[in-house]
Amino acid sequence: MATKAKKIKTAYVCTDCGADHSKWQGQCASCNEWNTLSKITVGPAASGGGAQGYSGTISEVKKLSDVEAQEMTRIESGIAELDRVLGGGFVPGSVVLLGGDPGAGKSTLLLQVCTKLAERESVLYVSGEESLQQLAMRARRLGLPLDKLDVAAETRAESIARLISEKPPAMLVLDSIQVMQLGSIDSHPGTVTQVRETAAFFTRLAKQTGTVVVMVGHVTKEGSIAGPKVLEHMIDCFVMFDSGGSNRYRTLRGVKNRFGTVNELGVFAMTDKGMREVANPSAIFLQRADKMSPGSVATVTWEGTRPLLVEIQALVDEGQGGYAKRLAVGLDPQRLGMHLAVMHRHCGISLSDQDVFANVVGGVRINETGADLATLIAVLSSFRNRTMSKELIVFGELGLTGEIRPVTNGEQRLNEARKHGFKRAICPAGNAPKKPMPGLLVEGVSSLAGVLEVFDEVASSAG
């Protein structure tokens, strides 16, 4: 009896929302968009069905105590700020997604990393957007060594897999994942289906070969990675490169990291020789004017594993009719509205007819609550037209009941402020040190009433 040919399963996936459909239809039943379904090949159906018809390798079930946990040696990139964000370097077999705005410097940073790493490890840089001539011109302009790094211009995932099949490199860079494509998928590069399946293909490749796979990802106008959200769940580490509207400084923040600290921050400066790491970012983001103005307050935020000193500026101006404006740059706008409501409820200070603007100087984005108190004092300083001392540092979390709550690593924040010449600090009472700190007068506050008393005193001493 002749055996029946195995049927090839197909599915139809929406390029907008990623929903699966068993057959083609004009409109996606999930997002209601028209003509967005693309045909993909799932693979041959298993004969026989069930466990008896499965021909693959079945995983062995073990007790967790029987699994040997081996500490893997990380691959250092040679750039300390990048290694800090990664948690100490690249983990073999991991998948890293590097996102950022166009022109932020993603390719430049990776080219610097690859040429340094190629001096001691095998590295393959696959460019899908630039030709090899353009890549060589950039490397020469940056003064990078060219004789050790392997490069290729390719967009087909199967061809890239064949390139590394005989001798997998220590690192594989894909620039970018949006232009890569699988031949088995009937859709254009950059679509939801192609990005999802190609990323899954290279993720499996990384786990099987132990190669570090670094994917460059484009971002949408909303600031998220272009493609399906599931892409961020597939990979092991997701770092975002942000120019912050600055022409020179760039911040690299860890959004997801299975092998390190989330929200770790690395700072770089864009120069004519590429990305230069900034070892002391507080000195850059805290370049304040010699003559202080109302609405300016310094705070110390905690980014990953280190403190960072930044300046928060606020402007309170009389509203020009209609709805009062509330705008925050680098801060959570919803928290700014909450601060104003708490100040009205517990201090009797109403800004309902005032426009309130808040900004973190230098393009840094603060994701923690330790800047609450500094934001409130900056707003109050602008509203009352009172200048705060240049030697004052403020941090703390504001609660809805008017209490000032302690934050993590309070003592380390105070020590960082003291190292940069600050003489006075306003912080939560729970973060106030038990012993006096030489050269730093610490005012511990537990409520907004205490904050107002210290505010009047500090503003008076500032002149």
C-alpha positions in Angstrom: 0.0 0.0 0.0 1.4 3.4 -0.9 1.9 5.8 1.9 0.0 9.0 1.9 2.0 12.2 1.4 2.2 14.3 4.5 0.1 17.4 4.3 1.6 20.8 4.9 -0.3 22.8 7.5 -0.9 26.4 6.8 -2.3 29.3 8.8 -3.2 32.9 8.2 -1.8 35.5 10.6 -2.9 39.1 10.8 0.1 41.4 10.2 -1.4 44.1 12.5 -2.4 42.3 15.6 -0.8 38.8 15.1 -4.1 36.9 15.5 -4.2 33.4 13.9 -6.9 32.2 11.5 -7.5 28.8 10.1 -8.5 30.1 6.6 -8.1 33.3 4.7 -10.7 36.0 5.0 -10.9 39.6 4.0 -11.2 41.1 7.5 -9.4 40.1 10.6 -11.9 39.0 13.2 -9.6 40.2 16.1 -8.7 43.8 15.1 -11.3 44.3 12.3 -8.6 45.5 9.8 -9.0 44.6 6.1 -6.5 42.7 3.9 -4.0 42.1 6.7 -3.9 38.2 6.7 -0.7 36.6 5.5 -0.3 32.9 4.8 2.4 31.0 6.8 3.6 27.4 6.6 3.3 25.7 10.0 4.9 22.4 8.9 4.0 18.8 8.1 1.3 17.1 10.2 2.5 14.3 12.5 1.1 11.0 11.4 -0.8 8.8 13.7 -1.6 11.6 16.2 -1.0 11.6 19.9 2.2 10.5 21.6 2.5 7.4 19.4 2.8 9.4 16.2 5.3 11.8 17.6 8.8 11.2 16.2 10.7 13.9 17.9 12.8 13.7 21.1 10.8 13.7 24.3 12.3 15.7 27.1 13.4 13.9 30.3 11.6 14.8 33.5 13.9 15.5 36.4 13.7 16.6 40.0 14.8 20.2 40.3 17.3 19.1 43.0 19.0 16.8 40.5 19.6 19.5 38.0 23.2 20.8 38.1 23.3 24.6 38.2 26.5 25.7 36.5 27.6 29.3 36.7 28.2 30.5 33.2 31.2 32.7 32.4 30.1 36.0 30.9 31.6 37.5 27.8 32.7 41.0 28.6 32.1 43.6 25.9 35.1 45.8 26.8 32.7 48.7 27.4 32.0 49.1 31.1 28.7 51.0 30.8 27.3 48.3 28.5 28.5 45.5 30.8 26.8 47.3 33.7 23.5 47.4 31.9 23.8 43.7 30.9 24.6 42.7 34.4 28.3 42.0 33.9 28.5 41.0 30.2 26.9 38.8 27.6 25.7 35.4 28.8 26.5 32.5 26.3 23.3 31.3 24.5 21.3 34.4 25.4 19.3 36.7 23.1 19.7 40.4 23.5 17.4 43.0 21.8 18.8 46.5 21.4 16.2 49.1 20.5 16.3 52.8 19.9 15.3 55.7 17.8 16.8 56.1 14.3 20.2 57.8 14.6 20.5 57.0 18.3 23.8 55.1 17.7 22.7 51.5 18.0 24.8 50.3 15.0 27.8 52.5 16.0 27.9 51.1 19.5 27.5 47.5 18.3 30.3 47.9 15.7 32.6 49.2 18.5 31.7 46.2 20.7 32.1 43.7 17.9 35.6 45.0 16.8 36.8 44.9 20.4 35.3 41.5 21.1 36.7 40.1 17.9 40.2 40.5 19.3 39.6 37.5 21.6 36.3 35.9 20.4 34.8 34.9 17.1 32.1 37.4 16.1 29.9 37.6 13.0 28.2 41.0 12.2 25.3 40.5 9.7 24.1 43.7 8.1 20.7 43.7 6.5 20.4 47.4 6.0 23.9 48.6 5.0 26.2 47.2 2.4 29.6 45.8 3.5 31.3 48.9 1.9 29.2 51.2 4.1 30.0 49.2 7.1 33.8 49.3 6.4 33.6 53.1 5.8 32.0 53.6 9.1 34.6 51.4 10.9 37.4 53.3 9.3 35.9 56.7 10.2 35.7 55.6 13.8 39.2 54.3 13.8 38.3 50.7 14.6 40.4 47.6 13.8 39.1 45.8 10.7 41.2 42.6 10.5 39.5 40.4 13.1 35.7 41.0 12.6 33.7 38.7 10.3 30.9 40.5 8.4 28.2 39.4 6.0 25.3 41.2 4.2 22.3 38.9 4.4 18.6 39.0 5.2 17.6 35.3 4.9 17.5 33.5 8.2 18.2 30.1 6.7 21.3 31.4 4.9 22.6 33.0 8.1 22.1 29.7 9.9 24.1 27.9 7.2 26.9 30.4 7.6 27.4 29.5 11.3 26.5 25.8 11.1 30.0 24.5 10.9 31.6 26.8 13.5 29.1 28.8 15.6 30.6 32.2 16.6 30.6 33.5 20.2 28.4 36.4 19.1 26.0 36.9 16.2 24.7 40.5 15.5 21.6 40.9 13.4 21.2 44.5 12.2 18.2 44.6 12.2 15.6 42.0 13.0 12.9 43.9 11.1 14.6 43.2 7.7 15.3 39.5 8.4 12.9 36.9 6.8 12.2 33.2 6.7 11.6 31.7 3.3 8.8 29.5 4.6 6.6 32.5 5.5 4.6 34.2 2.7 4.8 37.8 4.0 7.1 40.7 3.6 10.0 41.5 5.9 9.0 43.7 8.8 5.5 42.4 9.2 4.3 41.0 12.5 4.5 37.4 11.3 8.0 37.7 9.9 9.4 39.5 12.9 7.9 37.0 15.3 8.9 33.9 13.5 12.4 35.1 12.6 13.0 36.1 16.2 11.8 32.7 17.4 14.1 31.0 14.8 17.2 32.8 16.0 16.2 32.3 19.7 16.2 28.6 19.1 19.5 28.9 17.3 21.1 30.7 20.2 20.0 28.1 22.7 21.2 25.2 20.5 24.6 26.6 19.7 25.4 28.7 22.8 25.9 31.7 20.6 25.1 35.2 21.9 22.5 36.6 19.5 22.2 40.4 19.5 19.2 41.8 17.6 18.8 45.4 16.6 15.2 46.6 16.8 13.5 49.7 15.4 11.0 51.6 17.5 7.6 53.0 16.5 6.6 56.6 17.0 5.1 55.6 20.3 8.6 54.5 21.5 8.0 50.8 21.6 9.7 48.1 19.5 8.2 47.7 16.1 6.6 44.3 15.8 4.6 42.0 18.1 4.7 42.5 21.8 5.6 38.8 22.1 9.1 39.6 20.8 10.0 41.2 24.1 8.9 38.0 25.9 11.0 35.7 23.7 14.4 37.3 24.3 16.5 37.2 27.5 17.5 40.8 27.7 16.0 44.0 26.3 17.9 47.3 26.4 16.7 50.6 25.0 19.0 53.3 23.6 17.6 56.8 24.1 18.9 60.0 22.8 16.6 62.0 25.0 16.4 64.9 22.5 20.1 65.6 23.1 22.6 65.9 20.3 25.4 64.4 22.3 24.4 62.2 25.3 22.7 58.8 25.1 21.3 56.6 27.8 21.1 52.9 27.6 18.5 51.4 30.0 17.8 47.8 30.8 14.1 47.1 30.3 14.2 43.4 30.8 17.1 41.2 32.0 17.0 37.6 33.0 20.6 37.7 34.1 20.9 41.1 35.8 19.2 44.2 37.2 16.3 45.8 35.5 16.3 49.6 35.0 20.1 49.7 35.1 21.4 52.8 33.3 24.4 53.3 31.2 25.4 56.8 29.8 27.3 57.5 26.6 28.5 60.5 24.8 28.4 60.7 21.0 31.7 61.8 19.6 33.4 61.8 16.1 35.1 58.5 17.2 31.8 56.8 18.2 30.3 56.2 21.6 32.3 57.2 24.6 31.2 55.9 28.0 30.5 58.4 30.7 31.9 57.1 34.0 30.4 59.8 36.2 27.0 60.8 34.7 26.0 62.8 37.8 28.6 65.5 36.9 27.0 65.8 33.5 23.3 65.9 34.3 23.9 68.3 37.2 25.5 71.2 35.4 23.6 74.0 37.1 23.8 77.7 36.6 25.9 79.8 39.0 22.9 82.0 39.9 20.0 79.9 41.0 16.4 80.6 40.0 13.0 79.7 41.5 11.8 76.3 40.5 15.1 74.4 40.4 15.8 71.5 42.9 18.5 68.8 42.8 17.5 65.2 43.6 19.3 61.9 43.7 17.5 59.0 42.0 18.5 55.3 42.0 19.1 53.8 38.6 19.8 50.0 38.8 22.7 49.7 41.1 23.9 53.2 41.4 22.7 56.7 42.4 22.3 59.5 39.9 22.1 63.2 40.6 19.8 65.2 38.4 18.1 68.6 38.4 14.3 68.9 38.4 12.9 72.2 37.2 9.3 73.4 37.6 7.4 76.4 36.2 4.1 77.5 37.7 2.4 80.3 35.7 -1.1 81.8 35.7 -3.4 79.9 33.4 -4.6 81.8 30.4 -8.3 80.8 30.7 -9.8 77.4 30.2 -8.3 74.2 31.5 -5.1 74.5 33.5 -2.2 72.7 31.8 -0.2 69.9 33.4 3.0 68.8 31.6 5.8 66.6 32.8 8.9 65.7 30.8 11.0 62.9 32.2 8.5 62.3 35.0 5.2 60.5 35.2 2.5 63.1 34.4 -0.1 61.2 36.5 2.2 61.5 39.5 2.5 65.2 39.0 -1.3 65.6 39.1 -1.3 63.5 42.3 1.3 65.7 43.9 -0.8 68.8 43.3 -3.9 67.2 44.7 -2.1 66.1 47.8 -0.7 69.6 48.3 -4.1 71.1 48.0 -5.7 68.5 50.3 -3.1 68.6 53.1 -1.5 72.0 52.8 -4.4 74.2 51.5 -2.3 75.3 48.5 -4.5 75.3 45.3 -3.0 75.5 41.8 -6.2 74.8 40.0 -5.9 78.1 38.0 -2.2 77.7 37.4 -0.3 76.0 34.5 2.3 73.6 36.0 5.2 72.3 34.0 8.0 69.9 35.3 11.1 68.8 33.5 14.1 66.6 34.3 17.2 68.4 32.9 19.4 66.4 30.6 16.8 64.2 29.0 16.9 61.6 31.8 13.6 59.7 32.5 12.9 58.9 36.2 10.9 55.8 36.7 11.0 55.6 40.5 9.1 57.4 43.3 12.2 58.9 45.0 11.8 62.1 43.0 8.3 62.9 44.4 9.5 65.3 47.1 11.9 67.1 44.9 9.2 67.6 42.3 6.8 69.0 44.9 9.4 71.4 46.3 10.4 72.6 42.8 6.7 73.4 42.1 6.3 75.2 45.4 9.5 77.1 44.8 8.3 78.4 41.4 4.8 79.1 42.7 6.1 81.2 45.7 9.0 82.6 43.6 11.5 81.4 46.3 15.0 80.4 45.3 16.3 77.2 46.8 19.9 76.8 47.9 22.3 75.4 45.3 23.8 73.1 48.1 20.4 71.4 48.8 19.5 67.9 47.8 16.0 66.5 48.1 14.5 63.0 47.7 11.6 61.0 49.1 8.2 59.4 48.1 5.0 61.3 48.7 1.9 59.4 49.9 -1.7 60.2 49.3 -2.3 60.9 53.0 0.4 63.5 53.0 3.1 61.3 54.6 6.7 61.3 53.3 7.7 57.7 52.8 11.3 56.4 52.8 12.9 55.1 49.6 15.5 52.4 49.0 19.3 53.0 49.4 18.8 56.2 51.4 22.3 56.2 52.9 23.9 55.6 49.5 22.0 58.5 48.0 23.1 60.8 50.8 26.8 59.8 50.4 26.6 60.4 46.7 25.2 63.9 47.3 27.9 64.6 49.9 30.6 63.5 47.4 29.3 66.1 44.9 29.5 69.0 47.4 26.0 69.2 48.7 25.8 70.6 52.3 22.1 70.1 53.2 19.5 67.4 52.4 15.8 67.0 52.9 14.8 63.4 53.0 12.2 61.1 54.6 12.7 60.6 58.3 13.0 56.9 57.7 16.1 57.5 55.6 17.8 60.0 58.0 21.0 58.5 59.3 21.3 57.6 63.0 24.7 59.2 63.2 25.5 62.7 61.8 27.2 62.7 58.4 30.2 65.0 58.3 29.7 67.9 56.0 26.0 67.2 55.3 23.1 68.5 57.4 20.2 66.1 57.0 16.6 67.2 57.6 14.3 64.2 58.1 10.6 64.9 57.4 7.6 62.6 57.9 4.8 64.8 56.6 4.0 67.7 54.3 3.7 70.0 57.3 7.3 69.3 58.2 8.3 69.9 54.5 6.7 73.3 54.5 8.6 74.3 57.7 12.0 73.2 56.2 11.1 74.8 52.9 10.6 78.2 54.5 13.8 77.9 56.4 15.9 76.8 53.4 14.4 79.4 51.1 15.1 82.2 53.6 18.7 81.0 54.0 19.1 81.0 50.2 18.2 84.7 50.2 
